[in-house]
Amino acid sequence: MYSILNAQDWAQLSHFEAANKELVDAKTNENRVVFMGNSITIGWSYHQPEFFEGKPYVNRGISGQTTPQMLVRFRQDVIDLKPKVVVILAGTNDIAGNTGPSTLQMIADNLMSMSELAEANGIKVVLCSVLPAYEYPWRKGLMPNEKIPALNNMIKNYTSSKGFVYLDYFSAMNDGNNGLKGDLGSDGVHPNKKGYEQMAPLAEKAIADALGRQ
């Protein structure tokens, strides 16, 4: 999940620049949904592409990204695409320190900022729990098995206070020790096809819930 940062384009604004220009404007009656995230989000398009086929779903995940990077590109890669709903899944790379040390409050603040930008632009918000991870293979000793549940509690409490939808992947994918179930991923962090197949109905339900809220 780690990626070398490009100092000239720290937030990788160029990554989806061409794709965004090619994306046609959403129709009035189209329930466009943008999935914003990191490698776990973009990996969905590789491992279970059929989830997106025939639906107005737009994947805007970039491998290795942290919440401050996503916040910088949020207007370009989410708001400007005029979706009805945004599904935000982020935070594990922050805990891993991909762009430097981050406290849980810093991560939560960035998630809240993205959510409130969406709300201000009439976009329904689905905030996801961070997926379970007992250890990061590329950077051990950071205790994600303790930090991820704590961050998820912050996310859940925030969504409750704001009336946003909380999408709980963690509970469904937890192996009982705050790690990813072995059959749902190969490295303890990233889902495999079976993992995404378990996530799919949870995401669909959350999106329907968001669309139904006034």
C-alpha positions in Angstrom: 0.0 0.0 0.0 3.0 2.3 0.4 3.8 4.6 -2.5 6.7 7.0 -3.1 5.4 10.5 -3.0 5.8 12.8 -5.9 6.8 16.1 -4.5 5.6 17.9 -7.7 2.1 16.4 -7.4 1.8 15.4 -3.7 -2.0 14.8 -3.8 -1.7 13.1 -7.3 -4.2 15.5 -8.8 -3.0 14.4 -12.2 -4.0 10.8 -11.6 -7.7 11.1 -12.6 -7.4 14.4 -14.5 -8.0 12.9 -17.9 -10.6 10.4 -16.7 -12.6 13.2 -15.0 -12.6 15.2 -18.2 -13.9 12.2 -20.2 -16.7 11.5 -17.7 -20.0 12.8 -19.0 -22.1 15.0 -16.9 -24.4 13.1 -14.6 -28.0 12.9 -15.8 -30.6 14.5 -13.6 -32.1 11.1 -12.6 -28.8 9.3 -12.3 -27.7 8.2 -8.9 -24.0 8.7 -9.4 -21.8 7.4 -6.6 -18.1 8.2 -6.2 -15.9 5.9 -4.2 -13.1 7.8 -2.7 -10.2 6.0 -1.1 -6.8 4.3 -1.4 -5.7 0.9 -2.7 -8.5 -0.9 -1.0 -10.9 1.2 -3.1 -9.1 1.0 -6.4 -8.5 -2.7 -5.9 -12.2 -3.3 -6.0 -12.1 -2.5 -9.8 -9.4 -5.1 -10.3 -10.7 -7.9 -8.1 -14.5 -7.5 -8.6 -15.0 -5.3 -11.6 -18.5 -6.6 -12.1 -19.6 -4.6 -9.0 -19.2 -1.4 -11.0 -20.5 -2.7 -14.4 -23.8 -1.2 -15.6 -24.0 1.2 -12.6 -23.3 4.9 -12.2 -20.4 4.1 -9.9 -17.1 6.0 -10.2 -13.9 4.6 -8.6 -11.5 7.3 -7.4 -9.1 5.3 -5.2 -5.4 5.9 -5.4 -3.0 3.3 -3.9 -1.0 4.5 -0.9 -3.0 7.7 -0.2 -3.7 9.2 3.1 -6.6 11.5 4.2 -4.8 14.8 3.7 -4.0 13.8 0.1 -7.6 12.9 -0.5 -8.8 16.1 1.1 -6.7 18.1 -1.4 -8.2 16.3 -4.4 -11.7 16.0 -3.0 -13.1 18.9 -5.0 -11.6 17.7 -8.3 -12.3 13.9 -7.9 -15.6 14.1 -6.1 -17.5 17.4 -6.0 -16.9 18.3 -9.6 -18.2 15.0 -10.7 -21.6 15.9 -9.2 -22.5 12.6 -7.6 -25.6 12.0 -5.4 -23.5 10.0 -2.9 -19.8 9.7 -1.9 -18.5 6.6 -0.2 -15.3 7.5 1.7 -13.0 4.7 2.9 -9.7 6.0 4.3 -7.4 6.2 7.3 -5.3 3.0 7.3 -2.4 4.5 5.4 -2.4 7.4 7.9 -2.0 5.0 10.7 0.8 3.3 8.7 2.5 6.7 8.5 2.6 6.9 4.7 2.8 10.7 4.6 4.2 11.1 8.1 3.0 10.7 11.6 -0.8 11.2 12.2 -2.9 11.2 15.3 -6.3 9.6 15.2 -7.8 13.0 15.7 -5.9 14.3 12.6 -7.3 11.5 10.6 -10.8 12.0 11.9 -10.6 15.8 11.2 -9.7 15.1 7.5 -12.6 12.7 7.2 -14.9 15.2 8.7 -13.7 17.9 6.4 -14.3 15.8 3.3 -17.7 14.9 4.6 -18.7 18.4 5.3 -17.5 19.6 1.9 -19.7 16.9 0.4 -22.7 18.0 2.5 -22.2 21.6 1.6 -22.4 20.6 -2.1 -25.6 18.5 -1.7 -23.8 15.2 -1.8 -25.0 12.4 0.6 -22.2 11.0 2.7 -21.3 7.4 3.4 -18.3 7.1 5.8 -16.8 3.6 6.0 -15.1 2.0 8.9 -11.4 1.2 8.3 -11.0 -2.5 7.5 -9.4 -4.6 10.2 -5.6 -5.1 10.1 -3.7 -6.8 12.9 -0.3 -5.7 11.5 1.1 -3.8 8.4 3.5 -6.1 6.6 5.5 -3.2 5.2 5.7 -1.4 8.6 5.4 -3.4 11.7 4.9 -2.4 15.3 2.3 0.4 14.8 -0.6 -1.5 16.5 -3.3 -1.0 13.9 -5.2 -3.7 15.7 -5.7 -1.2 18.5 -5.8 2.1 16.6 -8.2 1.1 13.8 -11.1 0.2 16.2 -10.5 3.4 18.1 -10.7 5.4 14.9 -13.8 3.5 13.8 -15.5 4.5 17.0 -14.7 8.2 16.3 -16.1 7.8 12.7 -19.2 6.0 14.0 -19.9 8.7 16.6 -19.4 11.5 14.1 -21.7 10.0 11.5 -24.4 9.5 14.2 -24.1 13.2 15.2 -24.3 14.4 11.6 -26.9 12.0 10.3 -24.5 10.5 7.8 -24.4 6.8 6.9 -21.8 4.6 8.7 -20.7 1.7 6.6 -19.3 -1.0 9.0 -16.9 -3.2 7.1 -14.9 -3.9 10.2 -17.4 -6.0 12.1 -18.1 -8.2 9.1 -14.4 -8.8 8.2 -12.9 -9.0 11.7 -11.2 -12.3 12.5 -11.9 -11.9 16.2 -8.5 -10.4 17.0 -9.0 -7.1 15.1 -7.3 -8.6 12.0 -8.6 -9.3 8.6 -10.1 -12.8 8.2 -7.6 -15.0 6.4 -9.9 -16.0 3.6 -10.8 -12.4 2.8 -7.3 -11.2 1.9 -3.8 -12.5 1.2 -1.7 -10.0 3.2 -3.9 -9.1 6.2 -4.7 -5.7 4.8 -6.0 -5.8 1.3 -9.2 -7.7 0.4 -9.2 -10.4 -2.3 -12.2 -11.2 -4.5 -14.0 -12.9 -1.7 -13.4 -9.9 0.5 -14.9 -7.5 -2.0 -17.8 -9.9 -2.5 -18.5 -9.6 1.2 -18.2 -5.8 1.1 -20.5 -5.4 -1.9 -23.9 -5.9 -0.3 -22.9 -3.8 2.6 -22.0 -1.0 0.3 -25.2 -1.3 -1.7 -27.3 -1.1 1.4 -25.4 1.9 2.7 -25.8 3.7 -0.7 -29.5 3.0 -0.7 -29.8 4.3 2.8 -28.0 7.5 1.9 -30.1 8.1 -1.1 -33.2 7.6 1.0 -32.2 10.3 3.5 -33.6 13.8 3.2 
